[in-house]
């Protein structure tokens, strides 16, 4: 029974570390135990917690076979959280690291953008001033070995390759590289470093006087990146701005608040949070933003969520700008990260997000029914919401008013745009979808760039020159069509082929621009084919709400 008692105490201390008393866990086990039992006295159903601890202890001591206690605890934690809401989750230490890296704005590694071409890693671009560029690795290089272990021709998973390339700052990694026109393998010793991850995908002048900024996510460096882009656009004569939040899944609340602050007047409410045991907390504008003048259009779609919805809702509620696109995802639950002793984490929902007018951003959900919640976007598509605004119905009880012009807006989950732009379901033909699904387009792009990169750089010294003069050659298109034919993928008729090529040519040109320069240039080309972008430009000219 001694082992049983020790195990039970261990479980008690583990549970303790997950609640509010965890802040005092360094004061000693005795204090922790006293606090924990005081905690038990105060909760409604302490018998249930003791029941769980007792069951775990007996399983560990008496079960017929050996027990992996760690896996059992993880499974039980996941099970508990699944019964609460769709966004309360448990993450292992590895999952925590993978989740945090994009938000923290950096990871540690060798600093290359790459893709896999025929089972070989091909460098798309080395990060500027990154460790790989510093030792001479260039775009088009093939990395075939890492620390003398082959990674080419062995069907190694992309995740496993990344694991080998990444590592703590200051550590060295030996890379074997094959380069076009050089007979022997090259060897580079790369010292890993902290590699920045940008969250601003693009910032450029989309029309005279009109700037465009696309925010990919809200991370630790987003506000700094956003301000750099905003100031540069202002230098270039920007008066009005398009903020693209399409496909932005959210991130840090603080980053969203800082960006919204740039548009709003002093003391304007940006967002507030409130929960059962979490008192109302308000976030307000300071009045020191540099974009309080000029027209603003925010672009959204069904994948715009969380922090991105906070920015959209604040700008709409204060009548500071116009929302264009489709209804946002509807993630308005506030998660508190709770670190566990082994580096794992619980992200526990503690409150809701509300827009300045009082709208709850979170869409309805049924506790414990995560499957239904996960199918929500599919259901919205089937009901016609993505293609027809009339398919979206709101109850009168969900009516709210904007705070300045008293326009009607609706709660009930997500942010409904002021100007709806239907999803063009005819643009992606079945033929194109099959080509993309079989990675024929991606592989063709990699091969084309591998063969033509040097010549393209010689021909087009600047992006503007490339954008104005470059046309996708017919030979490139024929390569894709022939590869599709080999795999039994062909258009059903000439009409489908023509429709596919109308979409494919700008897609390929965008990919080439990305590989020669960066995402900024990719969106510069691709946006010209976007219905939402074109609607935003029209709204800036014609909407009198501003």
C-alpha positions as CSV (number, residue, x, y, z in Angstrom):
1,X,0.0,0.0,0.0
2,X,3.0,2.3,0.4
3,X,3.4,2.4,-3.4
4,X,-0.3,3.1,-3.7
5,X,-0.1,6.1,-1.3
6,X,3.0,7.5,-3.0
7,X,1.3,7.2,-6.4
8,X,-1.8,8.9,-5.1
9,X,0.2,11.8,-3.7
10,X,2.0,12.1,-7.0
11,X,-1.3,12.3,-8.9
12,X,-2.6,14.9,-6.4
13,X,0.5,17.1,-6.9
14,X,0.1,16.7,-10.7
15,X,-3.6,17.8,-10.6
16,X,-2.5,20.7,-8.3
17,X,0.0,21.9,-10.9
18,X,-2.8,22.4,-13.4
19,X,-4.9,24.8,-11.3
20,X,-4.6,28.3,-10.0
21,X,-2.4,27.2,-7.0
22,X,0.3,26.2,-9.4
23,X,1.9,29.6,-9.1
24,X,3.0,28.6,-5.6
25,X,4.3,25.1,-6.4
26,X,7.8,26.0,-5.4
27,X,6.9,26.6,-1.8
28,X,7.2,22.9,-1.0
29,X,5.1,19.7,-1.2
30,X,3.6,20.2,2.2
31,X,2.2,23.6,1.3
32,X,1.0,22.2,-2.0
33,X,-0.9,19.4,-0.3
34,X,-2.6,21.7,2.2
35,X,-3.6,24.0,-0.6
36,X,-4.8,21.1,-2.7
37,X,-7.0,19.7,0.0
38,X,-8.4,23.2,0.6
39,X,-9.2,23.3,-3.1
40,X,-11.0,20.0,-2.8
41,X,-13.1,21.4,0.0
42,X,-14.2,24.2,-2.2
43,X,-15.2,22.4,-5.3
44,X,-18.7,21.0,-6.0
45,X,-17.8,17.4,-6.8
46,X,-14.6,16.6,-5.0
47,X,-15.6,13.0,-4.7
48,X,-15.4,12.7,-8.5
49,X,-11.7,13.8,-8.5
50,X,-10.8,11.5,-5.6
51,X,-12.6,8.7,-7.5
52,X,-10.4,9.3,-10.6
53,X,-7.2,9.4,-8.5
54,X,-8.2,6.2,-6.7
55,X,-9.0,4.4,-10.0
56,X,-5.7,5.4,-11.5
57,X,-3.7,4.2,-8.5
58,X,-5.4,0.8,-8.4
59,X,-5.0,0.3,-12.2
60,X,-1.3,1.1,-11.8
61,X,-0.8,-1.3,-8.9
62,X,-3.2,-4.2,-9.6
63,X,-3.8,-4.5,-13.3
64,X,-2.8,-7.9,-14.8
65,X,-0.3,-6.4,-17.3
66,X,2.2,-3.6,-17.1
67,X,0.6,-0.1,-17.6
68,X,1.9,2.9,-19.4
69,X,0.6,5.4,-16.9
70,X,1.7,8.4,-18.9
71,X,-0.4,7.3,-21.9
72,X,-3.4,6.6,-19.7
73,X,-3.2,10.0,-18.1
74,X,-2.9,11.7,-21.6
75,X,-5.9,9.7,-22.9
76,X,-8.0,10.6,-19.9
77,X,-7.0,14.3,-20.2
78,X,-8.0,14.3,-23.9
79,X,-11.2,12.5,-23.1
80,X,-12.1,15.0,-20.4
81,X,-11.4,18.0,-22.5
82,X,-13.4,16.6,-25.5
83,X,-16.5,16.7,-23.3
84,X,-16.1,20.5,-22.8
85,X,-15.9,22.5,-26.0
86,X,-14.2,22.1,-29.4
87,X,-11.2,24.3,-28.5
88,X,-10.2,23.0,-25.0
89,X,-7.3,20.7,-25.9
90,X,-4.4,18.8,-24.5
91,X,-1.0,18.9,-26.2
92,X,2.1,16.8,-25.7
93,X,5.5,18.6,-25.3
94,X,6.2,18.0,-29.0
95,X,2.8,19.3,-30.0
96,X,3.3,22.4,-27.8
97,X,6.6,23.2,-29.6
98,X,5.1,22.7,-33.0
99,X,2.1,24.9,-32.1
100,X,4.2,27.7,-30.6
101,X,6.8,28.1,-33.3
102,X,4.7,29.9,-35.9
103,X,3.3,32.2,-33.2
104,X,6.7,33.0,-31.6
105,X,7.9,34.1,-35.0
106,X,11.0,32.0,-35.1
107,X,12.5,28.5,-35.0
108,X,16.0,27.2,-34.9
109,X,17.4,25.5,-38.0
110,X,19.5,26.0,-41.2
111,X,17.2,28.6,-42.9
112,X,16.0,27.3,-46.2
113,X,12.6,27.2,-48.0
114,X,12.4,23.8,-49.7
115,X,10.2,21.3,-51.4
116,X,10.5,17.6,-52.4
117,X,11.1,16.8,-56.0
118,X,11.1,13.1,-56.9
119,X,12.2,12.1,-53.4
120,X,14.9,14.8,-53.2
121,X,15.0,18.0,-51.2
122,X,15.3,21.0,-53.5
123,X,16.1,24.4,-52.0
124,X,13.5,27.0,-53.2
125,X,15.2,29.9,-51.5
126,X,17.7,30.3,-48.7
127,X,16.5,32.7,-46.0
128,X,18.3,36.1,-46.5
129,X,21.2,36.4,-44.1
130,X,20.3,33.0,-42.8
131,X,22.9,30.3,-41.9
132,X,22.6,28.4,-45.2
133,X,23.0,31.6,-47.3
134,X,26.0,32.6,-45.3
135,X,27.9,29.4,-46.2
136,X,27.0,29.6,-49.9
137,X,23.9,27.4,-50.4
138,X,21.8,28.7,-53.2
139,X,18.3,28.2,-54.7
140,X,18.2,25.0,-56.8
141,X,20.7,23.1,-54.6
142,X,19.7,19.5,-53.7
143,X,20.4,18.5,-50.2
144,X,21.0,14.7,-50.3
145,X,22.6,14.0,-46.9
146,X,22.5,15.3,-43.4
147,X,25.4,14.4,-41.1
148,X,26.4,11.7,-43.6
149,X,22.9,10.1,-43.5
150,X,21.2,10.0,-46.9
151,X,17.9,11.8,-47.1
152,X,17.5,11.5,-50.9
153,X,16.1,8.4,-52.7
154,X,15.0,6.8,-49.4
155,X,11.4,8.0,-49.3
156,X,12.0,9.8,-46.0
157,X,8.9,11.7,-44.8
158,X,9.1,15.5,-45.0
159,X,8.6,15.8,-41.2
160,X,11.6,13.5,-40.6
161,X,13.8,15.6,-42.9
162,X,12.8,18.8,-41.1
163,X,13.6,17.1,-37.8
164,X,17.1,16.4,-39.0
165,X,17.7,19.9,-40.4
166,X,16.4,21.7,-37.3
167,X,18.2,21.9,-34.0
168,X,19.4,24.2,-31.2
169,X,21.0,27.5,-32.1
170,X,24.8,27.2,-32.3
171,X,24.9,23.5,-33.2
172,X,26.5,22.4,-36.5
173,X,25.1,20.2,-39.2
174,X,27.0,18.7,-42.2
175,X,25.1,18.9,-45.5
176,X,25.8,17.0,-48.7
177,X,24.7,19.1,-51.7
178,X,24.4,18.4,-55.4
179,X,24.4,21.5,-57.6
180,X,23.6,21.8,-61.3
181,X,26.7,21.9,-63.5
182,X,29.0,20.8,-60.7
183,X,30.2,17.1,-61.0
184,X,31.1,16.3,-57.4
185,X,29.0,16.5,-54.3
186,X,29.5,19.7,-52.3
187,X,29.8,19.6,-48.5
188,X,28.7,22.5,-46.3
189,X,29.0,22.9,-42.5
190,X,26.0,25.0,-41.4
191,X,25.7,26.5,-37.9
192,X,22.1,26.5,-37.0
193,X,20.6,29.8,-35.9
194,X,17.2,31.4,-35.0
195,X,15.3,31.7,-38.2
196,X,12.5,34.4,-38.4
197,X,9.1,33.3,-39.5
198,X,7.1,36.1,-41.1
199,X,3.4,36.5,-40.5
200,X,2.8,39.3,-43.0
201,X,2.6,37.5,-46.3
202,X,2.5,40.6,-48.5
203,X,2.5,44.4,-48.4
204,X,2.5,46.4,-51.6
205,X,0.7,49.1,-53.5
206,X,-2.2,47.3,-55.3
207,X,-3.4,50.5,-57.1
208,X,-2.2,54.2,-57.0
209,X,-3.1,55.5,-53.5
210,X,-4.3,52.0,-52.3
211,X,-2.1,49.8,-50.2
212,X,-2.6,46.1,-49.6
213,X,-1.4,44.1,-46.6
214,X,-2.1,40.4,-46.1
215,X,-1.8,39.0,-42.6
216,X,-1.2,35.3,-42.5
217,X,-1.5,34.9,-38.7
218,X,-1.2,36.9,-35.5
219,X,2.1,36.1,-33.8
220,X,4.7,37.7,-31.6
221,X,6.2,39.7,-34.5
222,X,3.0,40.4,-36.4
223,X,2.5,44.0,-35.2
224,X,6.2,45.0,-35.9
225,X,5.9,43.5,-39.4
226,X,2.6,45.2,-39.9
227,X,3.9,48.6,-38.9
228,X,6.9,48.2,-41.2
229,X,4.6,47.5,-44.1
230,X,2.2,50.2,-43.2
231,X,4.9,52.9,-43.0
232,X,6.4,51.8,-46.3
233,X,3.1,52.0,-48.0
234,X,2.5,55.5,-46.6
235,X,5.8,56.6,-48.0
236,X,4.6,55.3,-51.4
237,X,1.5,57.5,-51.3
238,X,-1.0,55.2,-49.7
239,X,-4.3,56.9,-48.7
240,X,-6.6,53.8,-48.4
241,X,-5.9,50.3,-47.3
242,X,-7.0,46.7,-48.0
243,X,-6.3,44.4,-45.0
244,X,-6.5,40.8,-46.2
245,X,-7.5,38.4,-43.4
246,X,-8.6,35.5,-45.7
247,X,-7.5,32.1,-44.4
248,X,-6.1,33.8,-41.2
249,X,-6.7,31.3,-38.4
250,X,-5.9,33.8,-35.6
251,X,-3.2,33.7,-33.0
252,X,-2.2,36.1,-30.2
253,X,-4.9,38.4,-28.8
254,X,-2.4,41.1,-28.1
255,X,-1.3,41.2,-31.7
256,X,-4.9,41.7,-32.8
257,X,-5.5,44.4,-30.3
258,X,-2.3,46.3,-31.3
259,X,-3.2,46.2,-35.0
260,X,-6.8,47.2,-34.4
261,X,-5.5,50.1,-32.3
262,X,-3.9,51.6,-35.5
263,X,-7.3,52.2,-37.0
264,X,-9.5,53.4,-34.0
265,X,-9.9,56.5,-32.0
266,X,-8.9,56.9,-28.4
267,X,-10.9,54.8,-25.9
268,X,-12.7,52.9,-28.7
269,X,-13.5,49.4,-27.4
270,X,-11.7,46.8,-29.5
271,X,-12.9,43.6,-27.8
272,X,-13.9,42.3,-24.4
273,X,-13.7,38.9,-22.8
274,X,-16.0,37.4,-20.1
275,X,-16.6,33.9,-18.6
276,X,-18.2,32.1,-15.7
277,X,-15.3,32.7,-13.3
278,X,-13.4,35.2,-15.5
279,X,-14.6,38.8,-15.0
280,X,-15.1,41.1,-17.9
281,X,-11.8,42.4,-19.3
282,X,-11.8,45.2,-21.9
283,X,-9.2,46.1,-24.5
284,X,-9.4,49.7,-25.8
285,X,-7.6,51.8,-28.4
286,X,-5.0,54.3,-27.2
287,X,-5.7,56.8,-30.0
288,X,-2.1,56.8,-31.2
289,X,-2.7,54.8,-34.4
290,X,-1.2,56.0,-37.7
291,X,-4.2,54.8,-39.8
292,X,-7.1,56.7,-38.3
293,X,-7.7,58.5,-41.6
294,X,-8.4,57.0,-45.0
295,X,-10.7,54.2,-46.2
296,X,-10.2,50.7,-44.9
297,X,-11.5,47.4,-46.4
298,X,-11.0,44.1,-44.6
299,X,-11.2,40.9,-46.5
300,X,-12.6,37.7,-44.8
301,X,-13.7,34.2,-45.7
302,X,-14.9,31.1,-43.9
303,X,-11.3,30.4,-42.7
304,X,-10.9,33.8,-41.0
305,X,-11.0,33.0,-37.3
306,X,-10.2,34.1,-33.7
307,X,-7.8,37.1,-33.5
308,X,-8.7,37.9,-37.2
309,X,-12.3,38.1,-36.2
310,X,-11.5,40.4,-33.4
311,X,-9.9,42.9,-35.8
312,X,-12.8,42.5,-38.3
313,X,-15.5,42.9,-35.7
314,X,-13.8,46.0,-34.1
315,X,-13.4,47.8,-37.5
316,X,-17.0,46.9,-38.5
317,X,-18.7,47.8,-35.2
318,X,-17.0,51.3,-35.1
319,X,-17.9,51.9,-38.8
320,X,-14.2,52.4,-39.4
321,X,-14.1,50.2,-42.5
322,X,-16.1,47.8,-44.7
323,X,-15.9,44.0,-44.5
324,X,-15.8,42.3,-47.9
325,X,-15.9,38.5,-48.5
326,X,-17.7,35.7,-46.7
327,X,-18.8,35.0,-43.1
328,X,-15.9,34.2,-40.9
329,X,-15.4,30.9,-39.0
330,X,-16.8,31.9,-35.6
331,X,-14.1,31.0,-33.1
332,X,-14.7,33.2,-30.1
333,X,-13.5,31.1,-27.2
334,X,-10.7,32.3,-25.0
335,X,-8.1,29.6,-24.1
336,X,-5.9,29.9,-21.1
337,X,-2.6,27.9,-21.6
338,X,-1.9,25.8,-18.5
339,X,1.6,24.3,-18.5
340,X,2.0,20.8,-17.0
341,X,5.2,19.6,-15.3
342,X,6.5,17.5,-18.3
343,X,6.2,20.3,-20.8
344,X,2.8,19.3,-22.0
345,X,-0.1,21.8,-21.9
346,X,-3.8,22.1,-21.5
347,X,-5.5,24.9,-23.4
348,X,-8.6,25.5,-21.3
349,X,-11.5,27.7,-22.5
350,X,-12.2,30.3,-19.8
351,X,-14.2,33.0,-21.5
352,X,-15.8,34.3,-24.7
353,X,-14.8,37.1,-27.1
354,X,-17.3,39.8,-27.7
355,X,-17.1,42.6,-30.3
356,X,-17.6,46.2,-29.2
357,X,-21.3,46.1,-30.0
358,X,-21.7,43.0,-27.8
359,X,-21.8,40.3,-30.4
360,X,-20.4,36.9,-29.3
361,X,-17.9,35.8,-32.0
362,X,-18.3,32.1,-31.1
363,X,-20.7,30.0,-33.3
364,X,-23.0,27.6,-31.5
365,X,-21.7,24.1,-30.5
366,X,-22.9,21.1,-28.6
367,X,-20.6,20.1,-25.8
368,X,-18.9,16.8,-26.5
369,X,-20.0,16.7,-30.1
370,X,-16.8,17.8,-31.8
371,X,-17.6,15.8,-35.0
372,X,-20.6,18.0,-35.7
373,X,-18.5,21.1,-35.0
374,X,-15.8,19.9,-37.4
375,X,-18.4,19.4,-40.1
376,X,-19.8,22.9,-39.8
377,X,-18.0,24.4,-42.8
378,X,-19.0,21.4,-44.9
379,X,-22.6,21.9,-43.8
380,X,-22.4,25.6,-44.6
381,X,-21.2,24.8,-48.1
382,X,-24.0,22.3,-48.7
383,X,-26.6,24.8,-47.5
384,X,-25.4,27.3,-50.1
385,X,-23.9,29.8,-47.7
386,X,-20.6,30.1,-49.6
387,X,-22.3,30.8,-52.9
388,X,-25.5,32.7,-52.0
389,X,-26.0,35.4,-49.3
390,X,-29.7,34.6,-49.2
391,X,-28.9,31.2,-47.7
392,X,-27.7,32.9,-44.5
393,X,-30.5,33.5,-42.0
394,X,-30.3,35.3,-38.7
395,X,-32.9,35.5,-36.0
396,X,-34.1,39.0,-35.0
397,X,-32.7,38.3,-31.5
398,X,-29.2,38.3,-33.0
399,X,-29.6,41.9,-34.4
400,X,-27.0,44.4,-33.2
401,X,-26.1,48.0,-34.3
402,X,-22.8,49.5,-35.3
403,X,-21.8,52.2,-32.8
404,X,-21.5,55.2,-35.1
405,X,-23.8,54.8,-38.1
406,X,-26.2,52.3,-36.4
407,X,-26.1,49.9,-39.3
408,X,-27.6,46.4,-38.6
409,X,-25.1,43.7,-37.9
410,X,-25.7,40.2,-36.6
411,X,-24.3,38.0,-33.9
412,X,-24.7,34.2,-33.6
413,X,-21.1,33.4,-34.6
414,X,-18.6,34.8,-36.9
415,X,-18.5,38.2,-38.7
416,X,-20.9,38.7,-41.6
417,X,-19.4,40.9,-44.3
418,X,-21.0,44.1,-45.5
419,X,-20.4,43.1,-49.1
420,X,-20.8,39.3,-49.7
421,X,-18.6,37.7,-52.4
422,X,-19.7,34.2,-53.4
423,X,-17.2,31.4,-53.8
424,X,-16.8,30.7,-57.5
425,X,-17.2,26.9,-57.6
426,X,-16.7,26.9,-61.4
427,X,-13.2,28.3,-61.3
428,X,-11.6,25.0,-60.1
429,X,-12.5,22.5,-62.8
430,X,-12.5,18.8,-62.0
431,X,-9.5,18.5,-64.3
432,X,-7.5,21.1,-62.4
433,X,-8.4,19.5,-59.0
434,X,-7.1,16.2,-60.2
435,X,-3.9,17.7,-61.5
436,X,-3.4,19.5,-58.1
437,X,-4.3,16.4,-56.1
438,X,-1.7,14.3,-57.9
439,X,0.9,17.0,-57.3
440,X,1.4,17.3,-61.1
441,X,1.3,21.1,-61.0
442,X,3.7,21.4,-58.0
443,X,6.2,18.9,-59.4
444,X,6.1,20.6,-62.9
445,X,6.8,23.9,-61.2
446,X,9.8,22.5,-59.3
447,X,11.2,20.9,-62.5
448,X,10.7,24.1,-64.5
449,X,12.4,26.3,-61.9
450,X,15.2,23.8,-61.5
451,X,15.9,24.0,-65.3
452,X,15.2,27.7,-65.9
453,X,16.0,29.6,-62.7
454,X,19.4,31.0,-63.8
455,X,18.1,32.1,-67.2
456,X,15.0,33.7,-65.7
457,X,17.1,35.7,-63.2
458,X,19.3,37.0,-66.1
459,X,16.3,37.9,-68.2
460,X,14.3,39.7,-65.5
461,X,16.4,41.8,-63.2
462,X,13.3,43.1,-61.3
463,X,9.9,41.8,-60.4
464,X,8.2,44.7,-62.2
465,X,9.9,43.7,-65.4
466,X,9.0,40.0,-64.9
467,X,5.4,40.9,-64.2
468,X,5.0,43.0,-67.2
469,X,6.7,40.8,-69.8
470,X,6.8,37.2,-68.7
471,X,4.3,34.7,-70.2
472,X,3.9,31.0,-69.4
473,X,5.3,29.2,-72.4
474,X,3.2,26.6,-74.2
475,X,5.9,24.0,-73.7
476,X,5.4,24.4,-69.9
477,X,1.7,23.9,-70.2
478,X,2.1,20.9,-72.5
479,X,4.4,19.2,-70.0
480,X,1.6,19.4,-67.4
481,X,-1.0,18.1,-69.8
482,X,1.3,15.2,-70.9
483,X,2.1,14.2,-67.4
484,X,-1.6,14.3,-66.5
485,X,-2.4,12.1,-69.5
486,X,0.2,9.5,-68.4
487,X,-1.7,9.3,-65.1
488,X,-5.1,9.0,-66.8
489,X,-6.0,12.6,-66.0
490,X,-7.5,14.4,-69.0
491,X,-10.2,17.1,-69.5
492,X,-13.6,15.8,-70.4
493,X,-13.8,18.3,-73.3
494,X,-12.2,21.3,-74.9
495,X,-14.3,23.7,-72.8
496,X,-13.0,22.2,-69.5
497,X,-9.4,22.4,-70.9
498,X,-9.8,26.1,-71.8
499,X,-11.3,26.9,-68.4
500,X,-8.5,25.1,-66.6
501,X,-5.8,26.9,-68.6
502,X,-7.3,30.3,-67.8
503,X,-6.8,29.5,-64.1
504,X,-3.5,27.6,-64.5
505,X,-1.5,30.2,-66.3
506,X,-1.7,32.9,-63.6
507,X,-1.2,30.2,-60.9
508,X,2.1,29.1,-62.5
509,X,3.3,32.6,-63.0
510,X,2.6,33.3,-59.3
511,X,4.5,30.3,-58.3
512,X,7.5,31.3,-60.4
513,X,7.4,34.8,-58.9
514,X,7.4,33.3,-55.4
515,X,10.4,31.1,-56.2
516,X,12.4,34.0,-57.8
517,X,11.4,36.5,-55.1
518,X,9.0,35.8,-52.2
519,X,5.3,35.5,-51.2
520,X,4.9,39.3,-51.6
521,X,5.4,38.9,-55.4
522,X,3.3,35.8,-55.5
523,X,0.2,37.7,-54.1
524,X,1.0,40.7,-56.3
525,X,0.2,38.5,-59.3
526,X,-2.3,36.1,-57.9
527,X,-4.5,38.8,-56.3
528,X,-5.4,40.1,-59.8
529,X,-7.5,37.0,-60.2
530,X,-9.3,37.2,-56.9
531,X,-13.0,38.1,-56.9
532,X,-12.8,39.3,-53.3
533,X,-9.9,41.6,-54.2
534,X,-11.7,43.0,-57.2
535,X,-14.8,43.6,-55.1
536,X,-12.7,45.4,-52.5
537,X,-11.3,47.7,-55.2
538,X,-14.8,48.4,-56.4
539,X,-16.1,49.1,-52.9
540,X,-13.3,51.7,-52.3
541,X,-14.5,53.6,-55.4
542,X,-18.3,53.3,-54.9
543,X,-19.3,52.6,-51.3
544,X,-20.6,55.8,-49.6
545,X,-20.5,54.3,-46.1
546,X,-17.0,55.5,-45.5
